[in-house]
């Protein structure tokens, strides 16, 4: 068992508590079977139709279409008692999210699967004795998940998953029986069928399905999550493709999030990763590992099963330019080896979850956070997790209108986090609020208490952390993601043991959006270029308006604007997407039309690289964009302060914005509606190496232009549709009162009209083609 340097002072205490032996030992023999070469010659029973029978071609002969995959999966289901299929959701374009469960005949009925899931929950339960857990593990078949094609244009995982379904359903040789008899294999061949058919990485709503795991906005990921709760996983394999000729598979690279549990990491690095390396050595296929992908943000197909379900999660990457036959074959062989490795060690695998959940409760009871470690020999530790105790989190129902709080409570309960509502106020001597200093306080009755001493301690810490304490100085994606900060929800932590009068919370339904849009405000979204950022920004905003806010909206392209479509619109929102190419596509006619519309009373709202840079470039905003590299390159949460006014409704003075290598804006105090506070109040969550000139600069600039209004956000107000705090500010900007028209003097309004009149409408150099 690995000891962690930070825990050395507590080793004695841990050893006293850990009298139960952790589940480390040699791999258990798989159901008493003799040795069997995993790549023994396949023998088919012939009861299941081959892909050639059904589709007229073998798998790997061509890349299967989504319809071919549905057709073949249905044919296998119809022919085989070892397979049953189901749907875990429906995509934006109406396609089924199909899964297939494979196991012995009689063991995949509803009742048998429910019984197996119950047995696994009993094994995982820290209250189950080690002996009882081990006895149950000996007779329980783990749920092993194989998933493909989460990125729509990374196809071969789906083709390989279909071949896996065929082989597991029909083969009678020892290698197939070994897997089928000892495990329930859950196959998700196409996690993003819309993207597969459209040729997109993203889904049809513009979301990257491998960044949505924390908040689960999309049906593909929300449905997958519920399937994981239904069949508690012991393995989750997520097959991707990338543009490098050597394959990648785990072990992962630094940084690894400190709350990734040791039993999970041990399974990935000591068993599953080496099994894949052996396969690649035998095949003489080229690969790399350890230096590729990190294991940090709780948003991916590998980290979410690991952090929330204590299941080893693996990302596989195969060269996208290889022929489909080769890509498919590499994925298939990797699936096969991973399943076999899990099956051969299945008792240990199940007991490692028992150990992980026991350890989580033990750490939570003591208020211990897991320490940071680096895993590559040449990595340098950037920072250690601070030596603080966290035994409790509190969320306070005092901010905003409560929507974000209810949504966060829903997300936590949907991850089986235990939450209590205080029946009486509670004195807490060491309360550390988000973005504040420790002090004694009284937590009011009605507040929510989330104790760390619970099986989901690691997920509690990952979701409610004030900081992620990134262990090295670079990451692959966002570095700050705290749910309370994303929603500007007041709360904080405490390290003292408390025993409040409190009632456990049952299920929390996902709340409906709490505000009604005023009548007569027609909103359009400007998808300004043909590039991916414009697509992503426009579609994600349209999804927010359709599915969360429930407000009608339309997407406009430059030809629509040139053609006069703005005449029917009150507010035009331009998200990300390059403004230089937007100006090129608008041309002089489009720029003139856009400015005419604002001058005559239209409201232009922009954010990030798109609308925020377009407005000053065409002379509609006084904001200046300066080059001040910040060293916040990977999505950290940074505090902003809002001026008094309508944008603050339901938010308050402080909000948190996702700053992801964004521009620094300068504007006059009169136009600045929100700013990054100066050094005394500057605060962040995530990796911030240099704040450049950010303190004191503008976060939102809101001003009149002619009879209209221009509002620009420096960062993305709808970052992946999970920055609920800045979403609310965006709502206020679109639907709230107009601050400067209410407070402005006649002189100021006259000045705005004069500025708009004198602004030149021609396309500025050097953006003229
Ligand atoms: Zn991918």
Boltz pocket constraint, residues with backbone or C-beta under 6 A from the ligand:
constraints:
  - pocket:
      binder: B
      contacts: [[A, 151], [A, 154], [A, 210], [A, 239], [A, 240], [A, 241]]
      max_distance: 6.0
